[in-house]
């Protein structure tokens, strides 16, 4: 199973479980997370690219997949993705390299 398909399966099952608890603070956080990436003074594409950089520095591969997909959906080019990834590499240092490799695999999987 590819990175993308496996991620979507895990994410859907996990989100259903969490939101199925009907716990208001969880629902509020999920809504806040969704709303912060909407167009505003900063366009959504750039917010998603920021999310990608942060996800790489924080070393969350699920988030890396999510923000790569969203960035591409918002019109980000391969060069824009590479620049966002490079910012994460400069900020995070060599610990980011395994996640950079992962991100490159995911980008290839999405763009093929």
KANORLIN-V305991 format. One record per pair of residues at least 24 apart in sequence whose ideal C-beta (glycine too) atoms are under 7 Angstrom apart, sorted by the first residue. I is the first residue (numbers start at 0). J is the second residue. D is the distance in whole Angstrom. If there is no record, write none. Layout:
i = [I:I]
j = [J:J]
d = [D:D]
This chain:
i = [1:2:2:2:2:3:3:3:3:6:6:10:43:44:44:44:44:47:47:48:48:48:51:51:52:52:52:55:55:55:55:55:55:55:56:56:56:56:58:60:60:63:63:63:63:64:67:67:67:67:68:71:77:80]
j = [108:64:104:105:108:64:105:108:109:61:64:61:73:70:73:74:75:73:75:75:79:83:83:84:83:86:87:84:87:91:95:98:99:102:87:90:91:95:98:98:101:98:101:102:105:105:102:105:106:109:109:109:106:106]
d = [6:6:6:5:6:7:7:6:7:6:5:7:5:6:4:5:6:5:7:6:6:4:5:7:5:5:4:6:4:7:5:5:7:7:5:5:4:6:5:6:5:6:6:5:7:5:6:5:6:7:6:6:7:6]
